[in-house]
Amino acid sequence: VQLQASGGGVVQAGASLRLSCAASRRTSSNNGMGWFRQAPGKEREFVSAINWSGSSTYYADSVKGRFTISRDKGKSTVYLQMNSLKPEDTAVYYCGSGRYSTARSDLSDYDYWGQGTLVTVSS
């Protein structure tokens, strides 16, 4: 499975962005998908995840109420709608394809990763 993340950019605080993650194979539609992020000098951290059907989602406390994850199984694409962005959201965002069908928050539950897309939020 190859994952292609896109949609990052430079925005001001309070703005919105939508990230996309396109998978190369339809078999990824049977797996949970997730978004993680890594800020400079920090470890990669969980942001959000969605199960195989899109019926269950999971968010980090820091983004709950501001970010929304969704998936289009027909297009093998997962989205992350990010609203009310804050400077602390600045990071490289990575999408991952999970080992399981459920929404997971642990890095070890993912076995394929996209290349990352940079989100920069200025104050």
N, C-alpha and C positions, 0 to 999 in steps of 0.2 A: 504494500500500500504506500503510495506517495501522497503527501499532503502539501498543498500550496496555500499559504496564508497570505492575505492581502488586506488592504484597507487602512493601514496605519497612516499617521501623518502628524503634523504639528498643529495644535489647536490651543485656544485660550481656555482657561478655567471656566467651567459652566457649559462648554460646548459638547457636541455629540459626535461620535464616530461609530461606524459599523464595520466590524471585521468579518471577513469571510475565510472559510477554510474549505477548499475543494479537494475531495479525495479522488484518487485515480481509479479506484475500483469499486464497483457497486457492493462488493462483499463487506465493505466498511459499514454499510447500512445496518448490519446485524450487531454492530458493536457500539458501546457507549463512546461518546466523544467528549473531549474536555479542552478547556483553555487554561493555560498557566502563563505566568509572567515572571520576568527576571529584570530587576532594576540593577543599575551599576553597583558592583560590590556586594550584591545580595544573592541569596540562593533563589532558585526558581520556586515560585509559590503557586498554589492552586487559586484559580479565579472562579471557574464555573464548569459544570459538567451536565451532560444530558444523556438519557438512556437511549437504547436503540430505536425506540418508537417515537421518542419526543414527548412522552407522557409524564416523564419525571425529570426534574431539574434540581440542581444543587448549586449553591453559591457560597463563596467566602463571605464572612460577615462584613468585610470592608467594602464589598460591592453590592451587597443585597439592597434591593430597592432602586438601584441605579443602572445595573446591567441586566440584560435579558439574553439568554441563550436560546437558540432555536435551531431546527434542522429541516432541510428539504431533502427527503430521502430520494425523491425522483432525480435530484441533481447531485446527490451524494455530497451535499454542502452543509456546513454548520456555520451559523452566524453568531456574532456577539455584538449586540446593540449596547453601546456604552453612552449613557446620558449623564449630565451633571458631572463632567470629568473634573478631577482635581489634580493638582501638581503631583501628588503622591501616586497617581495612577501611571506616571511616566515609567515606561519599561518596554522591553521587547516582549511581545505577546506570541506565545507558541500554541498551536493546536496539536492535540494528540489523539490518536486512535487507541481506544482501550482494549484490553485483553478480554473484557467481559461485556455483557449486554447492558449492565446497569451503569448508573452515573457514579463515578468514583472520584475521590479527591486526592488519592495518593499517587505520587509519581511512578511508583513501581507497578501500578495497575495499567500503565500505558506502554505500548511497544513500538509505536511509530509516531514520528514527530515531523511537523512542518519546519520550514527554515526560520520562521519568526518574522514578525512585522513590528516596526518600531512605532510606538505611540509616545509623543512628547506633548505634555500639557504645561503651558506657561501660565504664570500667575498674573 
